[in-house]
Amino acid sequence: MTQTLADKVKARRTFAIISHPDAGKTTITEQLLLFGGAIRQAGTVKGKKSGRFAKSDWMDIEKQRGISVTSSVMQVDYDGKQINILDTPGHEDFSEDTYRTLMAVDSAVMVIDSGKGIEPQTKKLFKVCSMRGIPIFTFINKLDRDGREPMDLIAELEEVLGIDAYPMNWPMGMGKNLLGLYDIYNNRVELTHPEENEDNDFLPLNEDGEIEGDYQVMQSTIYTQAVEDVQLLKEAGNDFSEEAIAAGKLTPVFFGSALTGFGVQTFLDAFVDFAPSPSEHMTVAEEIVEPTDENFTGFIFKIQANMNPAHRDRIAFVRVCSGEFKPGMDVYVHRTGKKIKLAHTTQFMADSREQVQTAVAGDIIGLYDTGNFQIGDTIYEGKKGLQFEALPQFTPELFMKVTPKNVMKQKSFHKGVQQLVQEGAIQLYKTYHTEDYILGAVGQLQFEVFQYRLLHEYNAEVEMTPMGSKIARWIDSEDLDPNMSSSRNLLCRDRFGNPVFLFENQFAMRWFEDKYPEVKLTALL
Ligand code: G4P
């Protein structure tokens, strides 16, 4: 049976896993790949823990790992669906790329460590997803360890993130006393240790919400407690609502243990049912591009440079929005109007890169780039030009002063800075009075990549002076009075010339707000 474009699109599930480092993102990714048959053994996804290397070696790490780019997008078939998992690196790899990757997904899985609850990085990533209104699925991990009370975790999730939660299942005990999951959604109990034979790890529930039949587990106070908890949740908790899930207002919560695999399949089955297939994208002309539109379109959300320093190659990651990609096809880049033949493309598997044969909405393809692409570029097939809405800019939190080491190399320094800024690798600010260069980033790694690339691609050595973290807030040009600037609230201009203050801390910002109540301060995302 040949699949129509609509069938193919409907089977796509493109998502990212967001979490704080060490919550278990890698482990659960491996489990998902195992279930999909993409890998045979856990531990193959990546040489874990880049953080164990000295940061300055990161280019070598890339080489050693070799697969870091292949693991930035993973494709796996599961239950008739094609799943695309986009990696959002944590640890020192955290950067604007991480945020931008979230612009290319249709849903997100949020992994939380049951011993720790909501951690800072989870909160940041959640915010970016929630601003897009995409569905967010929560997996509370490490149930095989003693963690915090489930009720506590749910309450924290709702309070800290401001989203309603709906537990799809409920732990029966935890750590050594983990008996299983009370599966509210599937109306069954899933046991960690099946009692009589291998087949009965799922026990159906009767109308009273109790296990049907007579099993030892029913004698346990842990079981009785879980039944009571669930009763309470049903009476006082949120109602299940598919619409609220689809709108990102309600997060279905699953408990489990990625390490032992317990609860992972239950999660995955529900996830592929509820996670959305690719939907439409809006153009700047406010036209809607449907995923099933015939002409191929897509946008570039990430550029990874220097995958192979010997060739200075770069890969532009494209999220396909409509139509069907075919090798060798011609597309236009909207920004430049240039026609490009897509001959050298790659798709990403768990452990290899392969030539793409076909790709539809929701899929990610990699284009070998020789300088044709920028982050945010729209590419399209056919005569009718279009540009998708711009990718948002993110408020940087870390800042560095930067100057060329060798004044003779001013020209290459300026060229390099300009190009890397345009490419979206880093943000650039100039101090209002003296026009000093200040770089802004959301993650430390961006500075290191900047320094490395300036040296290796532009032959410009730079002096970088850390300014630490600052709070960047934009103001309206009309409100601008250069005398407002001081060392604690440094006035700069962004690369578009818009005035922005870099506040030393919250206190400095509040002081400013008190002093100039008429000036409105705005953050980017
Ligand atoms: P990350 O990608 O989110 O950073 O987390 P990762 O999966 O690497 O997991 C972080 C640590 O937590 C790992 O241990 C991993 O084995 C452990 N872990 C993940 N899921 C579970 C779980 O369900 N239960 C328990 N008990 N542990 C879990 P590590 O000792 O730091 O790494 P490793 O050297 O053992 O691999």
Boltz pocket constraint, residues with backbone or C-beta under 6 A from the ligand:
constraints:
  - pocket:
      binder: B
      contacts: [[A, 19], [A, 20], [A, 21], [A, 22], [A, 23], [A, 24], [A, 25], [A, 26], [A, 27], [A, 28], [A, 48], [A, 90], [A, 141], [A, 142], [A, 143], [A, 144], [A, 145], [A, 256], [A, 257], [A, 258], [A, 259], [A, 260]]
      max_distance: 6.0
